[in-house]
Amino acid sequence: MTDEDVRLSPHAGRRWHNPAPMKALVSRALYLIHRWLGIATCLPVLMWFVSGLVMLYVPFPKLTTEERLPHLAPIAAEALRISPAAALAACPGKFRSVRLAMVGARPAYHFMLDSGACSAWADTGEPLGPVSPETAQARARDFLGATDVGPAEVIERDQWTVYASYNAHRPLYRIAANDAADSVIYVSPRSGEVLVDTTRFERGWNWIGTVLHWIYFTPLRSGGDSDTWRWIVMGLSFPALLAASSGLWLGLTRLRIVKRYPRGRITPYRGTKRWHHLLGLTAGLFAFTWLLSGWLSVHPFGLLKLNGLPPGAARQLAGGALRASDDLPLLQRQLARAPGAREAEWFRFGGKDYLEISTDTVKLRFDDQAAAAAPILPETFAAAIRSIEKTAIASAELIHTEDLYYYSRSTPRALPAVRVRLADPEETTWYLDPATGRILLRVDSASRAHRWIFNALHRLDFPPLGYSSAWTAVITTLCLLGAMLAASACVIGWRRTRQKKP
């Protein structure tokens, strides 16, 4: 037989292309990848599982509207002497929004400008800020109901004020209270408002919770450019993802259910390696999906990136830019219809201005005649969305329950809401507040992908579970199993690196 006959023979592949060595080579390569990447990333993965478990029970410190309003005194309508438009003269700049609330015993308008926050007294029209350290201490005492607080320290930011939402008020006053909770209060020097409060319990647990999980250390989050932080997250999570995926494949190939190892064992390993193998078979898939979704959460190479609203959408719905009202008698009539008002905020829809007044229990909305504002109809929203999107509307309806995309997470969703679905290939859907006209959510193909690839895989917010006690139990169990898997990897890795011979 000639060489040509051998090459063309149907049995030639068996003689010259035996797949066994290639399979062994791939298996060996995956084994080495899993070993050394596992050694390099076992501590970060352990950190993510433990910190994720802590986050489940202790959220990052934040002052919610529900917590803030009871600390505000009822608005003294009789003390108002200046309209918002007149008070705006004390805050030059491009106007965006305005609220009315009490600061101490006096009413004040809080404006948001393109340049940041600015406040003016509603009884004199004079600028409220800059707030003195002594006044900031008084605000902290009023908020806490405490008499003994420390000095007002001026800071640009710290570990608990890394969010960009505080940028409009920086620098901030940080005031420590001598109370049982070891509270620390942050006050805006521009508005005199308390922005956030923390306790020793929250700060302590968040160091091993949110701060570790999100790698939210102040130096990494102190600037406007988050590229360094993103590359650190990707640089840690991607090798861990490779370690988890290779380990999952190796674990399955070494598992024997039918033709077992000696003494009926399903794993060839002993001791810590045996537990690592079994834990990998139990929690390995979840570890892989959590690492994958966590890596995708920072949108590497543009993956899973969300789209914004169409340009000018909010302004078009509003029917123009919000204007500061110059009608003080109207404001006083509106406040008279809302006893116990704690805060008032202006909004605009369809070319008309409205006032939303918050009490301890309800929100009331009034039109420019001081009458109760009627809810905005789905048909009205549909016409506005059709004009923005330049696309036909498939349906517009008022919904009273959440759906697969509009649902509660850490805070409840506003209901009822208007849902407007477009007749486009992406089935783009808008959710809007019928009370104020505010855009609550816009869902397109990108946000749907993010919902199922990140939210569902990383947070396990599948419809049967939701954010219920069953969901909490499942997340807790999986975090504990994942932590045990990572801890066993750390033990194995430590022993491996301590060996004198590789």
C-alpha positions in Angstrom: 0.0 0.0 0.0 1.4 3.4 -1.0 1.4 6.5 1.1 -1.4 7.8 -1.0 -3.5 4.7 -0.3 -3.0 5.1 3.4 -4.0 8.7 3.3 -7.2 8.0 1.4 -8.1 4.8 3.3 -11.3 5.1 5.5 -9.2 3.8 8.4 -6.5 6.3 7.9 -8.0 8.7 10.5 -7.9 6.0 13.1 -4.2 5.4 12.4 -2.9 8.9 12.1 -5.5 11.1 13.8 -6.2 9.4 17.2 -8.3 11.9 19.2 -7.2 10.6 22.6 -4.0 12.6 22.9 -5.8 15.7 21.8 -8.5 15.1 24.4 -5.9 14.5 27.1 -4.1 17.7 26.1 -7.3 19.8 26.3 -8.1 18.2 29.7 -4.6 18.9 31.0 -4.8 22.5 29.8 -8.2 23.0 31.5 -6.9 21.5 34.6 -3.9 23.9 34.8 -6.2 26.8 34.0 -8.6 25.9 36.7 -5.8 25.3 39.2 -3.8 28.5 38.8 -6.7 30.8 38.0 -8.5 29.3 41.0 -5.6 30.0 43.2 -5.4 33.6 41.9 -9.1 34.4 42.2 -10.4 32.2 45.1 -10.2 35.0 47.6 -12.1 37.6 45.5 -14.8 35.0 44.7 -15.1 34.2 48.4 -15.3 37.9 49.1 -18.1 38.3 46.5 -20.2 35.5 48.0 -19.8 36.6 51.6 -20.4 40.3 50.8 -23.4 39.4 48.6 -24.9 37.6 51.6 -24.3 40.7 53.8 -25.9 43.0 51.2 -29.0 40.9 51.3 -29.6 41.9 54.9 -27.8 45.2 55.3 -28.2 47.7 52.3 -25.9 50.6 51.6 -26.8 53.6 53.8 -29.3 55.9 52.1 -31.8 58.4 53.3 -35.1 57.6 51.6 -38.0 59.9 51.1 -40.1 57.9 53.6 -37.4 58.4 56.2 -36.7 62.0 55.4 -40.2 63.5 55.3 -41.2 62.8 59.0 -38.1 64.9 60.1 -39.4 67.9 58.2 -41.7 70.4 60.0 -45.1 71.1 58.3 -44.8 73.9 55.8 -45.8 77.3 57.3 -47.8 78.7 54.4 -48.5 81.9 56.3 -44.7 82.6 56.5 -44.4 82.6 52.7 -43.6 86.1 51.3 -41.7 85.3 48.1 -42.7 83.4 45.1 -40.4 80.7 43.6 -39.7 83.0 40.6 -38.7 85.9 42.8 -36.5 83.6 45.0 -34.8 82.3 41.9 -33.0 85.6 41.6 -30.8 84.5 44.5 -29.7 81.4 42.5 -28.4 82.5 39.1 -28.0 79.7 36.6 -29.9 77.4 34.3 -33.0 76.3 36.3 -34.1 72.6 36.4 -36.4 72.0 39.4 -37.6 73.5 42.6 -39.0 72.2 45.9 -40.4 73.9 49.0 -39.8 72.7 52.5 -39.0 73.9 56.0 -35.3 74.4 57.0 -35.5 74.7 60.8 -38.4 77.1 61.5 -38.3 78.9 58.1 -39.6 77.9 54.7 -37.1 77.7 51.8 -37.1 77.0 48.1 -34.5 74.4 47.0 -33.5 74.9 43.4 -31.5 72.5 41.3 -29.4 74.2 38.7 -27.0 72.9 36.1 -24.3 74.2 38.3 -25.6 72.4 41.4 -28.0 72.9 44.3 -28.9 76.4 45.5 -31.5 77.4 48.1 -33.2 80.7 49.0 -35.5 81.6 52.0 -39.2 81.8 51.0 -39.9 84.5 53.6 -37.2 87.0 52.5 -35.8 85.8 49.1 -32.2 85.9 50.5 -29.8 83.1 49.7 -29.9 80.3 52.3 -26.3 79.3 51.8 -23.5 78.9 52.5 -24.7 77.2 55.7 -22.5 77.8 58.7 -21.0 74.9 60.7 -23.1 75.9 63.7 -26.3 75.8 61.6 -25.3 72.4 60.2 -24.9 71.1 63.7 -28.4 72.4 64.5 -29.8 70.5 61.5 -28.1 67.3 62.7 -29.5 67.8 66.3 -33.1 68.4 64.9 -32.8 65.3 62.6 -31.6 63.0 65.4 -33.4 64.5 68.3 -30.1 64.5 70.0 -28.4 67.3 72.0 -24.8 66.2 71.8 -23.2 66.3 68.4 -19.6 66.8 67.3 -18.1 69.5 65.2 -19.2 69.9 61.5 -16.3 68.6 59.5 -16.0 69.8 55.8 -15.4 66.9 53.4 -15.5 66.5 49.7 -16.6 62.9 49.9 -16.0 59.7 52.0 -16.9 56.1 51.9 -20.6 56.7 52.5 -21.1 59.6 50.1 -19.5 58.2 46.9 -22.7 58.4 44.9 -22.9 61.0 42.1 -26.3 62.1 43.4 -24.5 64.1 46.1 -22.3 66.0 43.7 -24.7 69.0 43.5 -24.2 69.6 47.2 -20.4 69.1 47.6 -18.5 69.8 49.7 -20.5 68.3 52.6 -20.6 68.7 56.3 -20.0 65.4 58.3 -21.3 65.5 61.8 -20.8 62.7 64.3 -23.4 62.3 67.1 -22.6 61.0 70.6 -25.5 58.6 70.7 -25.9 54.9 71.3 -26.0 54.2 67.5 -22.8 56.2 66.8 -24.7 58.1 64.1 -23.0 60.2 61.5 -25.0 62.8 59.6 -24.2 64.5 56.3 -25.6 68.0 55.8 -25.6 70.1 52.6 -23.8 73.5 53.0 -25.9 74.8 50.1 -29.4 73.8 51.2 -29.1 73.0 54.9 -30.7 69.6 54.3 -29.7 66.3 55.8 -28.6 64.2 52.8 -27.7 60.8 54.4 -27.5 59.3 57.9 -25.4 56.3 58.9 -25.0 54.2 62.0 -22.1 52.2 63.4 -24.1 49.0 62.5 -24.6 50.1 58.9 -21.0 51.2 58.4 -19.5 48.1 59.9 -21.5 45.6 58.0 -21.2 47.6 54.7 -17.4 47.4 54.9 -17.8 43.6 54.3 -21.0 44.0 52.3 -21.6 46.6 49.6 -18.1 48.2 49.7 -16.3 44.8 49.1 -18.9 43.5 46.7 -18.9 46.5 44.4 -15.3 47.4 45.1 -16.7 50.8 46.1 -13.6 52.1 47.8 -13.5 55.9 47.9 -10.3 56.4 45.8 -11.8 54.4 43.0 -15.2 56.2 43.0 -14.0 59.8 43.8 -13.7 61.0 40.2 -16.1 61.3 37.3 -14.1 58.8 35.3 -15.0 55.2 36.3 -12.8 53.5 33.8 -10.2 52.4 36.4 -12.9 50.9 38.6 -14.5 49.1 35.6 -11.2 47.6 34.5 -10.5 46.4 38.1 -13.9 44.7 38.2 -13.4 43.1 34.8 -9.8 42.1 35.6 -11.0 40.3 38.7 -14.2 38.7 37.5 -13.1 37.4 34.0 -10.3 35.2 35.3 -12.6 34.0 38.0 -15.2 33.2 35.3 -12.7 31.1 33.4 -11.8 29.3 36.6 -15.4 28.5 37.4 -16.3 27.4 33.8 -13.2 25.1 33.6 -13.9 23.7 37.0 -17.5 23.0 36.1 -16.4 21.0 33.0 -13.7 19.1 34.9 -16.1 18.4 37.8 -18.7 16.9 35.5 -16.1 14.8 33.6 -14.7 13.3 36.8 -18.2 12.5 38.2 -19.1 8.8 38.0 -22.7 7.9 38.9 -23.0 4.5 37.1 -19.5 3.1 36.9 -18.2 4.3 40.2 -14.7 4.7 41.6 -13.5 2.1 44.2 -15.7 1.7 47.3 -18.7 3.1 45.4 -17.4 6.7 45.4 -18.6 9.1 42.8 -15.5 11.3 43.0 -11.9 10.3 42.8 -10.8 12.9 45.4 -10.4 12.8 49.2 -10.5 15.3 51.9 -10.8 19.0 51.0 -10.6 18.2 47.3 -13.6 15.8 47.7 -15.6 18.6 49.3 -14.5 21.0 46.6 -15.6 18.6 43.9 -19.0 18.0 45.5 -19.6 21.7 46.2 -18.6 22.5 42.6 -21.2 20.0 41.3 -23.8 21.6 43.7 -23.1 25.3 43.4 -20.7 25.5 40.4 -23.4 26.4 37.9 -24.7 29.2 40.1 -21.1 30.4 40.7 -20.6 30.5 36.9 -23.8 32.4 36.2 -23.2 34.9 39.0 -19.7 35.6 37.8 -20.8 35.9 34.2 -23.6 38.3 35.0 -21.4 40.2 37.3 -18.8 40.6 34.7 -21.4 41.7 32.1 -22.8 44.3 34.6 -20.0 46.7 33.9 -20.7 46.4 30.1 -17.3 45.0 28.9 -16.6 46.0 25.3 -20.1 47.5 25.2 -21.9 44.2 26.0 -25.3 44.5 27.7 -25.2 48.3 27.5 -28.5 50.0 28.1 -30.0 52.6 25.8 -31.1 56.0 27.1 -34.3 57.8 26.4 -34.9 59.4 23.0 -33.2 62.8 22.9 -35.6 65.5 24.4 -38.2 62.9 25.4 -38.8 64.2 28.9 -39.0 67.8 27.7 -41.4 66.9 24.9 -43.7 65.1 27.4 -43.6 68.1 29.7 -44.4 70.4 26.9 -41.5 72.7 27.5 -39.1 73.5 30.3 -40.4 73.8 33.8 -40.8 77.4 34.9 -40.5 78.8 38.5 -44.0 80.0 39.5 -44.5 83.7 40.1 -48.0 83.2 41.6 -47.6 83.3 45.4 -51.4 83.4 46.2 -51.9 80.3 44.1 -49.2 78.5 46.1 -50.8 79.5 49.3 -54.3 78.2 48.1 -52.7 74.9 47.1 -51.0 74.5 50.4 -54.2 75.3 52.2 -55.8 72.2 50.6 -53.1 69.9 52.0 -53.0 70.1 55.8 -49.7 68.7 57.2 -47.8 69.3 54.0 -44.1 68.5 54.5 -42.7 69.1 51.0 -44.0 70.6 47.8 -42.4 70.0 44.3 -43.4 71.5 41.0 -43.7 69.4 37.8 -44.9 70.0 34.3 -46.9 67.9 31.7 -48.5 68.8 28.4 -47.5 72.5 28.7 -49.1 72.9 32.2 -47.5 73.3 35.6 -48.7 71.3 38.6 -47.7 71.1 42.3 -47.2 67.8 44.1 -47.5 68.1 47.9 -46.3 65.3 50.2 -47.6 64.7 53.7 -46.6 62.0 56.1 -49.0 59.6 54.4 -50.1 60.8 51.0 -49.2 62.7 47.9 -51.6 65.3 46.6 -51.4 67.0 43.3 -53.0 70.3 42.2 -53.3 72.2 38.9 -52.7 75.9 38.2 -56.2 76.7 39.6 -55.5 75.0 43.0 -57.9 72.2 42.0 -57.1 68.5 42.4 -55.2 67.4 39.3 -57.0 64.7 37.4 -55.0 61.6 36.4 -53.5 61.7 32.9 -55.3 59.3 30.6 -53.6 56.4 28.7 -54.8 57.9 25.5 -53.0 61.2 26.3 -49.8 59.4 26.9 -50.2 57.3 23.8 -50.4 60.4 21.6 -47.4 62.0 23.3 -45.3 58.8 22.9 -46.3 58.4 19.3 -45.0 61.9 18.6 -41.7 61.2 20.4 -41.0 57.7 18.9 -42.5 58.4 15.4 -44.0 54.9 15.6 -47.6 53.6 15.8 -49.0 52.5 19.2 -50.0 48.9 19.7 -51.7 49.4 23.1 -52.1 51.9 26.0 -53.5 50.8 29.3 -53.6 51.6 33.0 -52.0 48.7 35.0 -52.5 48.1 38.7 -50.1 45.2 39.1 -46.4 44.8 38.2 -45.3 42.8 35.2 -42.1 41.0 34.1 -40.2 44.3 33.4 -41.9 46.8 35.7 -41.5 45.3 39.1 -40.2 46.2 42.6 -36.7 45.6 43.8 -35.4 47.5 46.8 -38.1 50.1 46.5 -41.8 49.6 45.5 -42.8 50.6 42.0 -45.4 53.3 41.6 -48.9 51.9 40.9 -51.2 52.4 39.1 -49.1 53.2 36.1 -49.8 53.7 32.4 -48.1 51.1 30.0 -47.8 52.2 26.4 -46.5 49.5 24.0 -45.3 50.5 20.5 -46.0 48.5 17.3 -42.3 48.2 16.5 -40.1 45.0 16.1 -38.6 45.6 19.6 -42.1 46.0 21.2 -40.7 49.1 23.0 -42.7 49.8 26.1 -43.1 52.9 28.2 -44.3 53.1 31.8 -45.5 56.5 33.0 -47.0 57.9 36.2 -50.6 59.0 35.5 -50.4 61.4 38.5 -47.5 63.5 37.3 -46.6 62.4 33.8 -43.1 61.3 34.9 -41.3 58.6 32.9 -41.0 55.6 35.2 -39.3 53.1 32.8 -38.7 52.5 29.1 -38.1 49.0 28.0 -36.5 48.0 24.7 -34.5 44.9 23.5 -31.4 46.1 25.3 -33.1 46.5 28.6 -34.9 43.2 28.2 -31.6 41.5 27.7 -30.2 43.2 30.8 -33.3 42.1 32.8 -32.8 38.4 31.9 -29.0 38.2 31.7 -28.1 40.3 34.7 -31.1 40.7 37.0 -32.4 37.2 36.6 -29.0 35.4 36.7 -27.3 37.7 39.2 -30.2 38.5 41.5 -32.4 35.4 40.8 -35.5 37.6 40.4 -37.3 35.1 38.4 -41.1 35.5 38.5 -41.9 32.5 40.7 -39.5 33.9 43.4 -39.7 37.7 43.1 -38.4 39.5 46.1 -40.1 37.2 48.7 -39.0 35.3 51.8 -38.5 32.2 49.5 -36.2 34.3 47.3 -34.2 35.4 50.4 -33.9 31.8 51.5 -32.7 30.6 48.1 -30.1 33.5 47.8 -28.9 32.8 51.3 -28.4 29.1 50.7 -26.6 29.6 47.4 -24.4 32.3 48.8 -23.4 30.0 51.6 -22.7 27.1 49.2 -20.7 29.4 47.0 -18.7 30.7 49.9 -17.9 27.1 51.0 -16.9 26.3 47.4 -14.5 29.3 47.3 -13.2 28.6 50.8 -12.3 25.1 49.8 -10.5 26.4 46.8 -8.5 28.8 49.0 -7.5 25.8 51.2 -6.5 23.7 48.2 -4.6 26.7 46.7 -2.8 27.4 49.9 -1.6 23.9 50.2 -0.5 23.8 46.6 1.5 27.0 46.8 3.2 25.6 50.0 4.5 22.5 48.2 8.2 22.6 47.5 7.8 20.9 44.1 5.2 21.9 41.6 
